[in-house]
Amino acid sequence: MDTPQHAKYTKLYNYVRGWLEARNYYIAVNALNFGRERHVGTRKDNVTPEFSHQLHMSRFLMNLEALVQNPQRCIALIFLHDVVEDGLATFEEVERLVGQDIADGTRKLSRIIRGARLSDELYYSGLLEDVGACIVKGVDRLHNLESMKDAFTAGKKQRYVEETENHTLPMLKLARNHYPDHANVFNHLRHVMIVYTQLVREELKIAGKT
């Protein structure tokens, strides 16, 4: 019998897939199928299906569709943003699936390439070369901050908050200036992220961890 978490996951998957198909976003559907096939198991809470992270990210971005010039590309990047970094696929596989443009965005979003981890400075400066990668990184960090409560240790929460304040938020501010046609998207991401970051800091403070 399905668990409540799996039932919610299935409902969300069906909703996202139906939304994409209704718009003929079949490149994103291909990315959805590929990501779901590669991301198996559960998240760090050992309960939530792993691919639910990508589904929640896409659901968030769907609400911003009217503000994004190429929503299909951004949503495809959401489904693929971790597959290479997590060792679940190669860039060559991604390119064969969705083409060079989206594969290039996936490369920008990959912090670990062939076992080598990029410095924060190099990684975030690379993101700024691709508007879709900037958007997806913002949505990715938002969902991590939102869902870390029962899944991350206090130390990892602290590291995420520090990276968010030192790198993610400044990157979104720079992206707003680099891509003024997406300024409303980056403003929204920044405002929500600031609130989430403050909530995590308050949680750590209450727990006596800071």
C-alpha positions in Angstrom: 0.0 0.0 0.0 1.3 3.4 -0.9 2.5 5.7 1.9 0.9 9.2 2.2 4.2 10.7 1.0 4.2 8.5 -2.1 0.5 9.3 -2.8 1.3 13.0 -2.6 4.3 12.5 -4.9 2.2 10.6 -7.5 -0.4 13.4 -7.4 2.2 16.1 -7.9 3.9 14.1 -10.7 0.6 13.7 -12.6 -0.2 17.4 -12.2 3.2 18.6 -13.4 3.2 16.2 -16.4 -0.4 17.1 -17.3 0.5 20.8 -17.1 3.5 20.3 -19.4 1.6 18.2 -22.0 -1.3 20.8 -22.1 1.3 23.3 -23.3 3.1 20.9 -25.7 6.2 21.2 -23.6 7.5 17.9 -24.8 11.1 18.6 -24.4 10.4 19.2 -20.8 8.4 16.0 -20.6 11.4 14.1 -22.0 13.5 15.7 -19.3 10.9 14.8 -16.7 10.9 11.2 -17.7 14.7 11.0 -17.7 15.1 12.7 -14.4 12.4 10.5 -12.8 14.1 7.4 -14.1 17.5 8.4 -12.8 16.5 9.9 -9.4 15.3 6.9 -7.4 15.1 6.2 -3.7 14.3 8.8 -1.0 15.6 12.2 0.1 17.7 12.7 3.2 14.7 12.3 5.4 14.5 8.6 4.2 10.8 9.1 3.5 10.2 11.6 0.7 10.8 10.3 -2.9 14.0 11.8 -4.2 12.5 13.2 -7.4 9.9 15.2 -5.4 12.5 17.9 -5.1 12.5 18.5 -8.8 8.7 18.3 -8.9 8.2 20.9 -6.2 10.8 23.1 -8.0 8.9 22.9 -11.2 5.6 23.5 -9.5 7.0 26.7 -8.1 8.3 27.9 -11.4 5.0 27.1 -13.1 3.5 29.9 -11.1 6.0 32.3 -12.6 5.5 31.1 -16.2 4.2 34.5 -17.4 7.4 36.2 -16.2 9.9 33.8 -17.8 10.7 34.1 -21.5 11.5 30.4 -22.0 9.7 28.5 -19.3 10.0 25.1 -21.0 13.8 25.4 -21.0 13.9 26.4 -17.3 11.6 23.5 -16.3 13.7 21.0 -18.3 16.8 22.3 -16.5 15.0 21.7 -13.2 14.5 18.1 -14.0 18.1 17.7 -15.1 20.1 20.0 -12.8 21.5 17.3 -10.5 21.8 14.3 -12.8 25.4 14.8 -13.9 26.6 16.2 -10.5 25.1 13.2 -8.8 26.7 10.8 -11.2 23.4 9.6 -12.7 24.1 10.7 -16.3 26.7 12.2 -18.5 26.5 15.6 -20.4 26.5 13.6 -23.6 23.4 11.7 -22.5 21.7 15.0 -21.6 22.6 16.6 -24.9 21.2 13.6 -26.9 18.0 13.9 -24.9 17.3 17.6 -25.0 19.9 19.2 -27.2 23.0 21.3 -26.7 21.4 24.5 -25.3 19.8 22.8 -22.4 22.8 20.5 -21.9 24.9 23.7 -21.6 22.6 25.0 -18.9 22.9 21.7 -17.1 26.7 22.1 -17.2 26.4 25.6 -15.6 24.3 24.1 -12.8 26.7 21.3 -12.1 29.1 22.2 -9.3 30.9 18.8 -9.4 32.3 17.8 -12.8 34.3 14.5 -13.2 34.8 14.4 -9.4 36.2 17.9 -9.2 34.2 20.5 -7.2 34.2 24.1 -8.4 34.9 26.9 -6.0 31.9 28.9 -5.0 33.3 31.9 -6.8 33.8 30.0 -10.1 30.5 28.2 -9.8 28.4 31.3 -9.2 30.2 33.4 -11.8 29.5 30.6 -14.3 25.8 30.6 -13.5 25.6 34.3 -14.4 26.4 33.3 -18.0 23.0 31.6 -18.4 19.7 33.3 -17.3 17.9 29.9 -17.0 20.7 28.5 -14.8 20.4 31.6 -12.5 16.6 31.1 -12.2 16.8 27.4 -11.6 19.6 27.8 -9.0 17.4 30.3 -7.2 14.4 27.9 -7.2 16.6 25.0 -6.1 18.0 26.9 -3.1 14.5 28.1 -2.2 13.2 24.5 -2.0 16.3 23.3 -0.1 15.7 26.0 2.5 12.0 25.3 2.7 12.4 21.5 3.0 15.6 21.2 5.2 13.9 21.2 8.6 13.8 17.4 9.1 16.3 16.4 6.5 19.5 18.4 7.2 21.7 18.5 10.3 22.2 21.8 12.1 25.7 22.1 10.7 24.5 21.6 7.1 21.7 24.1 7.7 24.2 26.6 8.9 26.4 26.1 5.8 23.5 26.5 3.5 22.4 29.7 5.1 26.0 31.1 4.9 26.3 30.1 1.2 22.9 31.6 0.5 23.8 34.9 2.1 27.3 35.1 0.7 26.8 33.8 -2.8 23.2 32.9 -3.8 21.5 36.1 -2.9 24.3 38.3 -4.4 24.2 36.2 -7.6 20.4 36.8 -7.9 21.0 40.5 -7.5 23.6 40.5 -10.2 21.4 38.4 -12.4 18.6 41.0 -12.1 21.0 43.6 -13.5 22.4 41.2 -16.2 19.0 40.2 -17.4 16.6 43.1 -16.8 13.9 41.4 -18.8 13.7 38.9 -15.9 14.1 41.4 -13.1 10.7 40.5 -11.7 11.6 36.9 -11.4 14.9 37.6 -9.6 13.2 40.1 -7.3 10.6 37.5 -6.3 13.2 34.8 -5.8 15.4 37.2 -3.6 12.5 38.4 -1.4 11.2 34.8 -0.7 14.8 33.6 -0.1 15.5 36.3 2.4 12.5 35.3 4.4 13.4 31.6 4.3 17.0 32.3 5.3 15.8 34.3 8.3 13.4 31.5 9.3 16.3 29.0 9.2 18.5 31.3 11.2 15.8 31.7 13.8 15.3 28.0 14.0 19.0 27.5 14.6 19.0 30.2 17.2 16.1 28.7 19.1 17.9 25.3 19.0 21.0 26.9 20.5 23.1 26.1 17.5 24.3 29.7 16.7 
